[in-house]
Every structure is written in structure tokens, then in C-alpha cells.
Amino acid sequence: MTTVSIHGEAFWIDDAPTHPGRLYEGHRVEGLLFNCRLVQAIFDDENPDTVGQWAYPDTGIWDAERNLNELIAALPHYKAHGCDAITVNLQGGMPVTGTERAQPWRNSAIDTDGTLKPAYLDRLSRLLKAADAAGIVVIVGFYYFGQDQYMDSEEAIRKGTVNATQWLMQTGLTNLLIEINNESDIPHYVYDILLPARVHELIELAQSCMDGNRAIPVSTSFSGGSFHRDIDKGLPTDAVLTASDYVLVHTNQWDAQNTKAVVNHIRERPAFRQRPMPIVINEDSIRVENLFAAVEVYAPWGYYDQGANNYRDGYQSPPVNWGINTPEKKRFFDGVAQITGKSADGA
């Protein structure tokens, strides 16, 4: 069984830090959790008017089982290149290019009243077990803007948080991290409890569902300021830093220098200095130069590749080709292999 744990600012997998003893160009790599954003892992669309958008070109239909099975087959290849973690989300992510708040598709493992949907949980269970077998950590996000609008109430949000956390605990798996919602500072969420001033309440609620013998680390992600064009407007609040077990931040649209600045600004915060913890970039872009920059400030980096709904490009626009099949994907995985000391073919 794969077990992830936190030791200061480092992640350990099983009984050792990730990439033990590894330095890259003088920079510490040991303890970093390199990751890839694969939020559509359990994607489906319950809206008959939009499900056709995601059809596979060879069959003309969307197939949630095919999507999952092809991803599971790719996991060992990711790990072989030094990629330690993937990010998935119970409400997916934007499956087309853009950041529109209006999302007519219906992709959510959490029903409108906060109950969980068995078909999604079945797919998630198989994914988590496959990741466990491959030695991969899974960052499980709960909410995504545009899909939260279909929730009935704030109470349903809270109920969904409890149900999802308890379900993850009941799996008995130890390769899990929780991300309450994606980019809580993006002002597209309907419910205030998913926004920066109050999202720490959901972090604490999830933590309250843990038993005394085992806990899944909990956090939530912020945009890193790229949405606001101001780094300090996109960083975790003091309340979130105080409540969280680790830090999640995105660095989309920033260059290498600003990527480093995002991490450094978090480290300068009094709430962080009082209790240091891992800082994880779990969404950036296809700009692999930012991967190397993040290593300089001791932060693992997350590859985000939107794609174009063409079963070739990207990892977020269904139908997704989960292979390392484009120059952009290859640059990321080769870069991680280079940093972690793997060969380019993952050996």
C-alpha cells in the first residue's frame, strides 16, 4: 500500500522522502511531489444536450469507462518518469477552452443535495486503487466553479464535504490528499463558503471527519494571483494557512520569475513561518521552464495541458488521450525525469 505523509516541508511516500538524496543543479529535490492535473479522470456528462461534445472520433460516442481505463493504463508510465501525484476532481474542470461561469454540462460525483453518486464513486475507487498500486499519490478535489452552481444550498456543500471525506476515509487507502475546491479565490463560485473568507470552514469540517488513527491531509488551492494579475491577491489567507495541512497554489500565466515569487511570498507569510508545510503547485501550464524554476524554490510543479477535445492534445478536454503522445507532454515528463534522475524513458 502506498502511504503519503508530511514531514516539515517535505512529502514522504511510504518510509522515505520522495527522490531521497536527489539534488538537481544544486537544488534539493528530495521531498518534492511532482504532479499532473488529470481532473477529468472520472468525467461523465449527465446532460443529454451536451454529452455529444465529448465523443471519441473513432466511435462517435462518449465513453466514461474507456476514459478511466485508458488513464489507469497510463499511470505506471507517469510514475516511471518521476511523476509522484495526480490531481482529480469530483466535479471535473473546465472541459473546453475558457473560464466561463456558465457550464451546461453536468459532471459531478456530488449530487445537488450533497449525496454522492455511486457510478462516479465506482470509477473513483478503481482509479485510487490503480494509483495506489502504481505508487502514485492522488490529490482529490471536491468542488469546481461552474458545477457548484448546481448544488442546492450551502448546507449541501457542507454535506458533500463530509460525505466525500468519509468515503475517502472508508477506502482505507493512504495515498490520498484532499483539495476542497479549485482556485477558491476565483469569483465564479456561487456559495460564499467556497470563497477565500470562509473556505477554511470546509477545511476544518473535512478534518473533523478524520479518526484518531489516520488523517488525510487537507488544503484548498488558490490562483497564485495570475487571475488578478497581482500575486498577493491570489495567495492563501492566514485562516487557510492556519487550517491547512499543506499549501496548494497555481501559477498559470506567470513566467519563471513570478512562479518563484508566488512560492516566496507564501513562505514570507507569518502564518506559514509559524508552521511551515509543503507548498505544492498543482496547476501551471505547458511551460516546462516553470517546472525548473519551481525546483529552485523547493516547490513541486503541476503540469496543466488544456487540449482541444480532439483525443490528442492535452489532458483536460475530453475525449482525452492519456498517453505521453505530444511534444508538450513529452517535455514535461522528460523534464521531471531529468530533475528526479530517471532516464528519459522512465527507467
C-alpha positions in Angstrom: 0.0 0.0 0.0 1.3 3.5 -0.9 1.4 5.9 2.0 1.9 9.6 1.7 2.9 11.6 4.8 4.1 15.1 5.5 7.4 15.9 7.3 8.0 19.6 7.6 8.0 21.0 4.0 8.7 17.5 2.5 6.5 14.7 1.4 7.3 11.1 2.1 6.0 8.1 0.3 6.0 5.0 2.4 9.0 5.2 4.7 11.2 7.7 2.8 11.1 11.1 1.3 10.4 11.2 -2.4 13.5 11.1 -4.5 15.8 10.5 -1.5 19.1 12.3 -1.6 18.4 13.8 -5.0 19.8 17.2 -6.0 19.3 18.9 -9.3 21.9 21.5 -10.2 22.5 22.1 -6.5 18.8 22.4 -5.7 17.1 19.9 -3.3 14.6 17.6 -5.0 14.1 15.2 -2.1 10.6 15.5 -0.7 9.0 17.1 -3.7 5.8 15.8 -5.1 5.8 16.4 -8.9 2.3 16.1 -10.3 0.0 16.3 -13.3 -3.5 17.7 -13.5 -5.9 15.0 -14.7 -9.2 16.3 -13.3 -11.4 14.6 -15.9 -10.3 11.1 -14.7 -13.9 10.2 -13.7 -15.6 12.6 -16.1 -19.1 12.0 -17.4 -21.9 14.3 -18.6 -25.4 13.8 -17.4 -26.8 16.4 -19.8 -28.0 14.7 -23.0 -27.8 18.0 -24.8 -24.0 18.4 -24.3 -22.7 14.8 -23.9 -22.1 14.6 -27.7 -19.3 17.2 -27.4 -17.0 14.6 -25.8 -17.4 11.8 -28.4 -14.4 9.8 -29.3 -13.5 10.3 -33.0 -13.3 6.6 -33.8 -16.7 5.6 -32.2 -18.7 8.8 -32.3 -19.8 8.4 -28.7 -18.6 9.4 -25.2 -17.5 6.5 -23.0 -16.7 7.2 -19.3 -15.3 3.6 -18.9 -12.9 4.0 -21.7 -11.7 7.3 -20.4 -11.0 5.8 -17.0 -9.4 2.6 -18.3 -7.0 4.4 -20.6 -5.9 6.6 -17.8 -5.3 3.7 -15.5 -3.1 2.1 -18.1 -1.0 5.3 -18.3 -0.3 5.6 -14.6 2.8 3.4 -14.4 4.4 5.4 -17.3 3.8 8.6 -15.4 5.4 7.2 -12.2 8.4 5.8 -14.2 9.3 9.3 -15.2 9.3 10.6 -11.6 5.7 12.0 -11.5 4.6 11.2 -8.0 1.0 12.5 -8.0 -2.1 13.4 -10.0 -4.9 15.8 -9.3 -8.5 14.7 -9.9 -11.8 16.4 -9.0 -15.2 15.2 -8.2 -16.6 18.0 -10.3 -14.0 17.8 -13.0 -12.7 21.0 -14.5 -13.4 23.2 -17.5 -13.6 20.7 -20.3 -13.4 23.3 -23.1 -11.1 26.3 -23.5 -12.2 29.2 -21.4 -13.2 30.2 -17.9 -16.9 30.7 -18.4 -19.0 30.5 -15.3 -21.9 29.1 -17.2 -21.4 25.3 -17.7 -24.4 23.5 -19.2 -22.7 20.1 -18.9 -23.4 18.2 -15.7 -20.3 16.5 -14.4 -20.3 15.9 -10.6 -19.9 13.0 -8.3 -21.7 15.1 -5.7 -25.5 15.3 -6.2 -27.4 18.6 -5.7 -28.2 17.7 -2.1 -24.7 16.7 -1.1 -25.1 12.9 -1.5 -22.6 11.0 -3.6 -23.3 9.3 -6.9 -22.5 5.5 -7.0 -21.3 5.4 -10.6 -18.8 8.2 -10.1 -17.6 6.6 -6.8 -17.1 3.3 -8.6 -14.8 4.9 -11.1 -13.0 6.8 -8.5 -12.5 3.7 -6.4 -10.9 1.9 -9.3 -8.7 4.9 -10.1 -7.5 5.3 -6.5 -6.6 1.6 -6.2 -4.7 1.7 -9.5 -2.8 4.8 -8.4 -2.0 3.0 -5.1 -0.6 0.0 -7.0 1.5 2.3 -9.1 2.9 4.2 -6.1 1.1 7.4 -7.1 -0.5 9.9 -4.7 -3.9 11.3 -5.6 -4.9 14.9 -4.8 -8.7 14.6 -4.7 -10.6 17.8 -5.3 -14.2 18.1 -4.3 -15.6 21.3 -5.9 -15.1 23.2 -9.1 -16.6 26.6 -10.1 -19.4 26.3 -12.7 -20.6 22.9 -11.2 -21.1 24.2 -7.7 -24.0 26.2 -9.1 -26.0 23.0 -9.3 -25.8 22.4 -5.6 -29.0 23.2 -3.7 -27.5 25.2 -0.8 -24.6 25.9 1.4 -25.7 23.0 3.6 -25.5 20.7 0.6 -21.9 21.9 0.1 -21.1 21.1 3.7 -22.9 17.7 3.4 -21.0 16.9 0.3 -17.7 17.7 2.0 -18.5 15.4 4.9 -19.7 12.6 2.6 -16.7 12.8 0.3 -14.2 12.9 3.2 -15.9 10.0 5.0 -16.0 8.0 1.8 -12.2 8.5 1.2 -11.5 7.5 4.8 -13.6 4.4 4.4 -11.5 3.3 1.4 -8.6 2.6 3.8 -6.2 4.0 1.2 -3.3 6.1 2.4 -2.2 7.6 -0.9 -4.6 10.5 -0.7 -4.6 14.3 -0.2 -7.7 16.5 -0.2 -8.3 19.7 -2.1 -11.6 21.3 -1.0 -12.0 23.3 -4.2 -10.1 24.5 -7.2 -8.9 28.1 -7.0 -11.1 29.4 -4.2 -10.2 33.0 -5.0 -11.7 32.9 -8.5 -15.0 34.8 -8.1 -17.1 32.3 -10.1 -18.3 30.3 -7.1 -22.0 30.7 -6.2 -21.6 29.9 -2.5 -19.6 32.1 -0.1 -18.3 29.1 1.8 -16.2 28.2 -1.2 -14.6 31.7 -1.3 -11.4 32.8 0.5 -13.0 34.4 3.5 -14.8 31.2 4.5 -13.3 28.2 2.8 -11.2 27.4 5.8 -14.5 26.3 7.4 -14.7 23.4 4.9 -11.0 22.5 5.5 -11.8 22.3 9.2 -15.0 20.4 8.5 -13.2 17.8 6.5 -10.5 17.4 9.2 -13.3 16.8 11.8 -14.3 13.7 9.8 -10.9 12.0 10.4 -10.5 9.4 13.1 -7.7 9.4 15.7 -5.6 6.8 13.9 -5.4 8.2 10.4 -5.9 11.5 8.7 -5.9 12.6 5.1 -4.1 16.0 4.7 -6.4 18.7 3.6 -5.9 22.0 1.8 -7.5 24.1 -0.9 -6.0 25.8 -3.9 -5.6 29.5 -4.8 -4.8 31.0 -8.2 -1.4 32.4 -7.2 -2.6 35.8 -8.4 -2.5 35.2 -12.2 -6.3 35.7 -12.4 -6.0 39.0 -10.6 -2.6 39.9 -12.2 -1.4 40.5 -8.6 0.4 37.7 -6.8 -0.7 38.8 -3.3 -4.4 38.8 -4.3 -4.1 35.1 -5.1 -2.4 33.6 -2.1 -4.0 31.6 0.7 -5.4 33.6 3.5 -4.0 33.4 7.0 -7.0 31.4 8.1 -6.5 28.9 5.3 -2.8 28.6 6.1 -3.6 28.1 9.7 -6.2 25.4 9.0 -4.4 23.6 6.2 -2.1 20.6 6.3 -0.2 21.7 3.2 -0.4 24.5 0.7 -1.9 24.4 -2.8 -1.3 27.2 -5.3 -1.5 27.6 -9.0 0.9 29.7 -11.2 -1.0 29.8 -14.5 0.1 32.6 -16.9 3.2 33.5 -14.8 6.7 33.4 -16.1 9.6 31.6 -14.3 10.4 34.6 -12.1 6.8 35.1 -11.0 6.4 31.4 -10.4 9.3 31.6 -7.9 7.8 34.8 -6.4 4.5 33.1 -5.7 6.2 30.5 -3.6 8.5 33.0 -1.9 5.6 35.3 -1.0 3.8 32.3 0.7 6.9 31.5 2.7 7.1 35.1 3.9 3.6 35.0 5.4 3.7 34.9 9.2 1.1 32.1 9.3 3.3 30.0 7.2 6.5 30.8 9.1 4.8 29.9 12.3 4.1 26.4 10.9 6.0 25.5 7.7 4.4 22.9 5.4 4.8 21.7 1.9 4.0 24.2 -0.9 2.6 22.4 -3.9 2.0 24.0 -7.3 -0.6 21.6 -8.7 -1.6 23.6 -11.8 0.6 25.7 -14.0 0.8 25.2 -17.8 2.8 23.5 -20.5 5.7 25.9 -19.9 8.2 23.5 -18.5 10.7 26.3 -17.8 8.4 27.0 -14.8 8.9 23.4 -13.6 12.7 24.1 -13.3 12.1 27.4 -11.7 9.8 25.9 -9.0 12.6 23.4 -8.1 14.8 26.4 -7.3 12.5 27.5 -4.6 11.7 23.9 -3.4 8.2 23.5 -4.7 6.8 20.6 -6.8 5.2 21.7 -10.0 1.9 20.6 -11.7 1.5 20.2 -15.4 -1.7 21.5 -16.8 -2.5 21.0 -20.5 -6.0 22.0 -21.6 -6.0 20.4 -25.0 -8.7 20.7 -27.7 -11.3 17.9 -27.4 -9.5 16.0 -30.2 -8.2 12.9 -28.5 -4.7 14.0 -29.0 -3.7 17.3 -27.3 -3.9 18.0 -23.6 -5.2 16.3 -20.5 -8.4 18.3 -19.7 -10.6 18.5 -22.8 -12.4 15.2 -23.3 -12.0 12.9 -25.1 -8.5 12.8 -23.5 -5.6 10.8 -24.8 -3.8 10.0 -21.6 -0.6 8.9 -23.3 2.7 10.8 -23.4 1.9 11.4 -27.1 2.6 15.1 -27.9 5.8 17.2 -27.8 4.3 19.2 -24.9 3.5 16.2 -22.8 6.9 14.7 -23.6 8.7 17.8 -22.5 7.0 17.7 -19.1 7.7 14.1 -18.4 11.2 14.3 -19.7 11.8 17.3 -17.6 10.6 15.5 -14.4 12.7 12.5 -15.3 15.7 14.8 -15.7 15.1 16.5 -12.3 14.4 13.3 -10.4 17.3 11.3 -12.0 15.1 9.0 -14.1 16.1 8.3 -17.7 14.0 9.9 -20.5 12.1 6.6 -21.0 11.2 6.4 -17.3 13.7 3.7 -16.5 
